[in-house]
Amino acid sequence: MKFQLQATASQTNARAGEITTDHGKILTPIFMPVGTVGSVKGVHQRELSNDVKAQIILGNTYHLYLRPGTEILKKAGGLHKFMGWDRPILTDSGGFQVFSLSDRRKLSEEGAHFRSHIDGSRHLFTPESVVDIERVIGADIMMALDECPPGTADYQYARRSLDLTQRWLLRGWKRYKETEGLYGYSQAYFPIVQGVTYPDLRREAAKFVADLGADGNAIGGLAVGEPTEKMYEMIEVVNEILPADRPRYLMGVGTPANILEAIDRGVDMMDCVMPTRNGRNGMLFTANGIMNMRNKKWAEDFSELDPDGTSFVDHAYSRAYVRHLFVSQELLAMEIASIHNLAFYLWLVGEARRHIIAGDFASWKPQMVERVIRRL
């Protein structure tokens, strides 16, 4: 994997770049739709390519390990072939999923012991086994196994957690360096910076990660209960240390405003389930704010979903029609909303990139933040 920095914005840390993988190029800053089990919910791969214009999507090691399992994925030739997707894929290591199973898991030096949320069966993730699983999945970018502590964790817990994550990282890095991809193309391995909201721990973690010299680096453990301003502060702390010549991936974030603020602070890659999850529940993001499509105010509004935004394919549908679909509980409502929201997110990061290159990101971003947080 290669990363080329192409432009930096004056008065901010925003940057535009290009990641090259064996499955194609990724223009940054970029938003990555979440395809947890090899599927972005409610969105066909054709729509991801043509309507959403996704350049890279996510899969999840925990979920794909449980279903369909590594044996089937290996027989299929990896996740790309299994799901019919020829563009880049990133796989989360499953650390966050293990974190979310607090009543079903136990952490030890060896790894993460957990019970499947599907059938209660017992499993163990080690830093080494996660690398092996991600080799079988075949993602272009693999994430290291880490512990993701809650955003409200006290200092002692955060210290112990970070120590464990860093010991796991060294083991995972060793396994990565000792192994090769199974399908004839290269795979990158991103370590993850943890440390909750404690600046000294975040700085230590960022230095530890930077010293490995990996192809890219991730910032984890944010947007998990801490105040938003603390999240922004931690991004700034970490990005002062992470190398500028490698992509920086902020995991699991977030709202359109979060994304713009993260880009402002030097983040290159982001992902979140919000566009599809909120879309399925009737929330649409637009260039002028947020719409609840079940509101009666849209019942006779025959204007386009986002008349001041991009040329989304959804412009063929009116607000009145999409509201009708939601009120009627039609499945098409969730599909249209998911495609619209993903397309908007990709448009938003594309606009950010355009303004970074043009040199006016610093004046454009505050105005855009004000627009995207409005309730229409």
C-alpha positions as CSV (number, residue, x, y, z in Angstrom):
1,M,0.0,0.0,0.0
2,K,1.2,3.5,-0.8
3,F,0.1,6.9,0.4
4,Q,0.8,10.2,-1.4
5,L,0.1,13.5,0.3
6,Q,-1.2,15.8,-2.4
7,A,-2.3,19.0,-0.6
8,T,-2.6,20.6,2.9
9,A,-5.0,23.3,3.9
10,S,-3.8,26.6,5.2
11,Q,-4.8,27.5,8.8
12,T,-5.8,23.9,9.5
13,N,-4.4,20.4,9.5
14,A,-6.7,19.2,6.8
15,R,-5.0,17.3,4.0
16,A,-5.8,15.6,0.7
17,G,-4.0,12.5,-0.5
18,E,-4.2,9.3,-2.4
19,I,-3.9,5.7,-1.1
20,T,-3.0,3.1,-3.7
21,T,-3.9,-0.6,-3.0
22,D,-3.9,-3.6,-5.3
23,H,-7.6,-3.2,-5.6
24,G,-7.5,0.4,-6.6
25,K,-6.9,4.0,-5.5
26,I,-8.6,5.8,-2.7
27,L,-8.8,9.6,-2.7
28,T,-8.6,11.1,0.8
29,P,-10.2,12.3,2.9
30,I,-12.6,9.4,2.5
31,F,-15.6,8.0,4.2
32,M,-15.9,4.2,4.2
33,P,-19.4,2.5,4.3
34,V,-19.7,-0.3,6.8
35,G,-20.4,-3.7,5.4
36,T,-20.1,-5.7,8.6
37,V,-20.9,-9.2,7.3
38,G,-19.9,-8.6,3.7
39,S,-23.0,-6.5,3.0
40,V,-23.8,-2.8,3.5
41,K,-27.3,-3.1,4.8
42,G,-29.9,-2.5,2.2
43,V,-27.5,-1.4,-0.5
44,H,-26.5,-3.6,-3.5
45,Q,-22.9,-3.6,-4.6
46,R,-23.9,-2.1,-7.9
47,E,-25.5,0.9,-6.0
48,L,-22.4,1.2,-3.8
49,S,-20.3,1.6,-7.0
50,N,-22.6,3.7,-9.2
51,D,-24.8,5.7,-6.8
52,V,-22.8,6.0,-3.6
53,K,-19.4,6.0,-5.4
54,A,-17.8,4.1,-2.5
55,Q,-14.1,3.7,-3.0
56,I,-13.5,1.4,-0.1
57,I,-15.8,-0.5,2.3
58,L,-15.4,-2.2,5.7
59,G,-15.9,-5.8,6.8
60,N,-15.7,-7.1,10.3
61,T,-13.4,-9.9,11.5
62,Y,-15.6,-10.9,14.4
63,H,-18.8,-11.3,12.4
64,L,-17.2,-12.8,9.3
65,Y,-15.3,-15.3,11.5
66,L,-18.6,-16.5,13.1
67,R,-20.6,-16.3,9.8
68,P,-19.9,-17.6,7.1
69,G,-16.6,-18.7,8.7
70,T,-13.1,-18.8,7.5
71,E,-13.5,-22.2,5.7
72,I,-16.1,-20.8,3.4
73,L,-14.3,-17.5,2.8
74,K,-11.1,-19.4,1.9
75,K,-12.9,-21.6,-0.5
76,A,-14.5,-18.6,-2.1
77,G,-11.1,-17.0,-2.6
78,G,-11.6,-14.2,0.0
79,L,-14.2,-11.6,0.8
80,H,-13.8,-9.7,-2.5
81,K,-14.8,-12.7,-4.6
82,F,-17.4,-13.9,-2.0
83,M,-19.3,-10.7,-2.1
84,G,-18.5,-9.6,-5.7
85,W,-16.6,-6.4,-4.8
86,D,-13.5,-5.5,-6.7
87,R,-12.5,-2.3,-4.9
88,P,-10.6,-2.0,-1.6
89,I,-11.8,-3.5,1.7
90,L,-10.7,-2.8,5.2
91,T,-11.4,-5.2,8.1
92,D,-11.8,-4.2,11.7
93,S,-10.2,-6.7,14.0
94,G,-13.2,-7.3,16.1
95,G,-11.8,-5.5,19.2
96,F,-14.8,-3.2,19.4
97,Q,-17.3,-6.0,19.0
98,V,-15.5,-7.9,21.9
99,F,-15.7,-4.6,23.9
100,S,-19.5,-4.5,23.3
101,L,-19.9,-8.0,24.6
102,S,-18.9,-7.0,28.1
103,D,-21.1,-9.7,29.7
104,R,-19.9,-12.4,27.4
105,R,-16.1,-11.9,27.3
106,K,-13.0,-12.1,29.4
107,L,-9.7,-10.5,28.5
108,S,-6.3,-12.1,29.4
109,E,-2.7,-11.8,28.3
110,E,-3.4,-14.6,25.8
111,G,-6.3,-12.8,24.1
112,A,-10.0,-12.1,24.2
113,H,-12.2,-15.1,25.3
114,F,-15.8,-14.5,24.3
115,R,-19.2,-16.2,23.7
116,S,-20.8,-15.9,20.3
117,H,-23.8,-13.6,20.2
118,I,-25.4,-16.1,17.8
119,D,-25.3,-19.4,19.7
120,G,-23.3,-18.8,22.9
121,S,-20.3,-21.0,21.7
122,R,-16.9,-20.2,23.2
123,H,-14.1,-18.6,21.1
124,L,-10.7,-17.0,21.6
125,F,-9.2,-14.2,19.6
126,T,-5.4,-13.8,20.0
127,P,-3.4,-11.1,18.2
128,E,-1.9,-13.9,16.1
129,S,-5.2,-15.7,15.3
130,V,-6.8,-12.4,14.2
131,V,-4.0,-11.8,11.7
132,D,-4.6,-15.3,10.4
133,I,-8.4,-14.7,10.1
134,E,-7.8,-11.4,8.3
135,R,-5.4,-13.1,5.9
136,V,-8.2,-15.5,5.0
137,I,-10.7,-12.7,4.6
138,G,-8.2,-11.0,2.3
139,A,-8.9,-7.3,3.1
140,D,-6.5,-4.8,1.6
141,I,-6.1,-3.2,5.1
142,M,-6.2,-5.3,8.3
143,M,-6.6,-3.8,11.8
144,A,-4.6,-5.0,14.8
145,L,-6.5,-6.6,17.7
146,D,-6.9,-4.1,20.6
147,E,-9.0,-3.5,23.7
148,C,-11.4,-0.7,23.3
149,P,-12.1,0.7,26.8
150,P,-15.2,2.8,27.5
151,G,-14.8,6.6,27.1
152,T,-15.6,7.0,30.8
153,A,-12.8,4.6,32.0
154,D,-10.7,5.8,34.9
155,Y,-7.0,6.3,34.5
156,Q,-5.9,3.0,36.1
157,Y,-8.2,1.0,33.8
158,A,-7.0,3.0,30.8
159,R,-3.4,2.4,31.8
160,R,-3.8,-1.4,32.1
161,S,-5.8,-1.5,28.9
162,L,-3.3,0.4,26.9
163,D,-0.4,-1.8,28.2
164,L,-2.3,-4.9,27.1
165,T,-3.2,-3.4,23.7
166,Q,0.5,-2.6,23.1
167,R,1.7,-6.0,24.1
168,W,-0.9,-7.5,21.8
169,L,0.2,-5.2,19.0
170,L,3.8,-6.4,19.1
171,R,2.6,-10.0,18.8
172,G,0.2,-9.2,16.0
173,W,2.8,-7.2,14.1
174,K,5.3,-10.1,14.4
175,R,2.6,-12.5,13.0
176,Y,1.9,-10.0,10.2
177,K,5.5,-9.7,9.2
178,E,5.9,-13.5,9.3
179,T,3.0,-14.2,7.0
180,E,1.8,-13.3,3.5
181,G,-1.5,-12.8,1.8
182,L,-3.3,-15.9,0.4
183,Y,-4.7,-14.5,-2.9
184,G,-1.8,-12.9,-4.7
185,Y,-2.1,-9.3,-3.5
186,S,-0.6,-7.4,-0.6
187,Q,-2.3,-6.5,2.6
188,A,-1.5,-3.6,4.9
189,Y,-1.7,-3.8,8.7
190,F,-2.8,-0.7,10.8
191,P,-2.0,-0.5,14.5
192,I,-4.6,1.3,16.7
193,V,-3.9,4.2,19.1
194,Q,-5.8,3.8,22.4
195,G,-5.6,5.7,25.7
196,V,-9.2,6.9,26.4
197,T,-9.2,10.7,27.1
198,Y,-5.9,10.9,28.9
199,P,-3.4,13.0,26.8
200,D,-0.3,11.4,28.3
201,L,-1.6,7.9,27.4
202,R,-2.6,9.0,23.9
203,R,0.8,10.5,23.3
204,E,2.6,7.4,24.5
205,A,0.3,5.2,22.4
206,A,0.8,7.4,19.3
207,K,4.6,7.3,19.7
208,F,4.5,3.5,20.2
209,V,2.4,3.0,17.1
210,A,4.4,5.5,15.0
211,D,7.7,3.7,15.8
212,L,6.5,0.5,14.2
213,G,6.5,2.2,10.8
214,A,3.3,0.6,9.5
215,D,1.6,1.6,6.2
216,G,-1.0,3.5,8.1
217,N,-2.3,4.1,11.6
218,A,-5.7,4.2,13.3
219,I,-7.2,6.2,16.2
220,G,-9.6,4.0,18.2
221,G,-11.6,4.3,21.4
222,L,-13.3,7.5,20.6
223,A,-17.0,8.2,20.2
224,V,-17.6,5.6,22.9
225,G,-19.1,7.8,25.6
226,E,-16.7,10.7,26.0
227,P,-17.8,14.4,25.3
228,T,-17.4,15.5,21.7
229,E,-14.9,18.2,22.6
230,K,-12.7,15.6,24.3
231,M,-12.8,13.5,21.2
232,Y,-11.5,16.4,19.1
233,E,-8.8,17.2,21.7
234,M,-7.6,13.6,21.6
235,I,-7.5,13.6,17.7
236,E,-5.3,16.7,17.9
237,V,-3.0,15.2,20.5
238,V,-2.5,12.0,18.5
239,N,-2.1,13.6,15.1
240,E,0.7,15.8,16.4
241,I,2.7,12.5,16.7
242,L,1.4,10.1,14.0
243,P,3.6,10.4,10.9
244,A,2.3,12.8,8.3
245,D,3.4,10.6,5.4
246,R,1.0,7.7,6.4
247,P,-2.9,7.8,6.3
248,R,-4.7,8.3,9.6
249,Y,-7.9,6.4,10.2
250,L,-10.4,7.6,12.8
251,M,-12.5,4.6,13.7
252,G,-16.3,4.6,14.1
253,V,-16.9,8.4,13.6
254,G,-19.5,9.8,13.0
255,T,-22.0,12.6,12.2
256,P,-21.3,14.9,9.2
257,A,-20.1,17.6,11.6
258,N,-17.8,15.1,13.4
259,I,-16.3,14.1,10.0
260,L,-15.6,17.7,9.0
261,E,-14.0,18.5,12.4
262,A,-11.9,15.3,12.1
263,I,-10.7,16.3,8.6
264,D,-9.9,19.7,10.0
265,R,-7.6,18.0,12.5
266,G,-5.7,15.9,10.0
267,V,-7.8,12.7,9.7
268,D,-7.8,10.9,6.3
269,M,-10.2,8.0,6.7
270,M,-13.4,7.5,8.6
271,D,-16.3,5.0,8.9
272,C,-19.6,4.8,10.8
273,V,-22.9,2.9,10.6
274,M,-24.8,6.1,11.1
275,P,-25.7,6.8,7.4
276,T,-27.4,3.5,7.0
277,R,-28.7,2.9,10.5
278,N,-30.2,6.3,10.8
279,G,-31.5,6.2,7.3
280,R,-33.4,3.0,8.0
281,N,-35.1,4.9,10.8
282,G,-36.2,7.8,8.6
283,M,-33.3,10.3,9.2
284,L,-31.9,11.8,6.0
285,F,-28.7,13.9,6.0
286,T,-28.5,16.7,3.4
287,A,-26.4,19.7,2.5
288,N,-28.7,21.9,4.4
289,G,-29.5,19.8,7.4
290,I,-31.2,16.8,8.8
291,M,-34.7,15.6,7.9
292,N,-37.0,13.3,9.8
293,M,-38.9,11.8,6.9
294,R,-41.9,10.7,9.0
295,N,-42.7,14.3,9.8
296,K,-46.0,15.5,8.3
297,K,-44.4,18.6,7.0
298,W,-43.0,16.6,4.1
299,A,-46.4,15.1,3.1
300,E,-47.0,17.6,0.3
301,D,-43.4,18.7,-0.4
302,F,-42.7,17.5,-3.9
303,S,-39.2,19.0,-4.0
304,E,-36.1,16.9,-4.3
305,L,-34.5,15.3,-1.3
306,D,-31.5,17.5,-1.4
307,P,-32.0,20.3,-3.9
308,D,-28.9,22.2,-2.8
309,G,-26.6,19.2,-2.5
310,T,-25.2,16.8,-5.0
311,S,-26.6,15.1,-8.0
312,F,-27.7,12.1,-6.0
313,V,-29.6,9.5,-7.9
314,D,-32.3,10.0,-5.3
315,H,-33.3,13.3,-6.9
316,A,-35.8,11.2,-8.9
317,Y,-37.7,10.9,-5.6
318,S,-39.6,13.7,-3.8
319,R,-39.7,14.3,-0.1
320,A,-43.4,13.6,-0.2
321,Y,-42.9,10.2,-1.9
322,V,-40.1,9.1,0.5
323,R,-42.3,10.1,3.5
324,H,-45.2,8.1,2.1
325,L,-42.9,5.1,1.8
326,F,-41.8,5.4,5.4
327,V,-45.3,5.9,6.7
328,S,-46.4,2.9,4.7
329,Q,-43.5,0.9,6.1
330,E,-42.3,0.0,2.6
331,L,-38.8,-1.6,2.4
332,L,-37.9,0.8,-0.5
333,A,-38.0,3.7,2.0
334,M,-35.0,2.2,3.9
335,E,-33.1,1.4,0.7
336,I,-33.6,5.0,-0.7
337,A,-32.6,6.6,2.6
338,S,-29.5,4.4,3.0
339,I,-28.3,5.1,-0.5
340,H,-29.0,8.8,-0.1
341,N,-27.2,9.1,3.2
342,L,-24.1,7.2,2.0
343,A,-24.0,9.2,-1.2
344,F,-24.2,12.4,0.9
345,Y,-21.3,11.3,3.1
346,L,-19.2,10.5,0.1
347,W,-20.1,13.9,-1.4
348,L,-19.3,15.7,1.8
349,V,-15.7,14.3,2.0
350,G,-15.3,14.9,-1.7
351,E,-16.3,18.5,-1.2
352,A,-13.8,18.8,1.7
353,R,-11.1,17.4,-0.5
354,R,-12.0,19.8,-3.3
355,H,-11.8,22.8,-0.9
356,I,-8.5,21.6,0.6
357,I,-6.9,21.5,-2.9
358,A,-8.5,24.8,-3.8
359,G,-7.0,26.4,-0.7
360,D,-10.3,27.7,1.0
361,F,-11.1,24.8,3.3
362,A,-10.6,27.0,6.4
363,S,-13.4,29.4,5.4
364,W,-15.7,26.7,3.9
365,K,-15.7,24.2,6.8
366,P,-17.3,26.4,9.5
367,Q,-20.2,27.4,7.1
368,M,-20.7,23.7,6.1
369,V,-20.7,22.6,9.8
370,E,-23.5,25.1,10.5
371,R,-25.5,23.8,7.6
372,V,-25.2,20.1,8.3
373,I,-26.3,20.3,12.0
374,R,-29.6,22.1,11.3
375,R,-32.8,20.3,11.9
376,L,-35.1,20.9,8.9
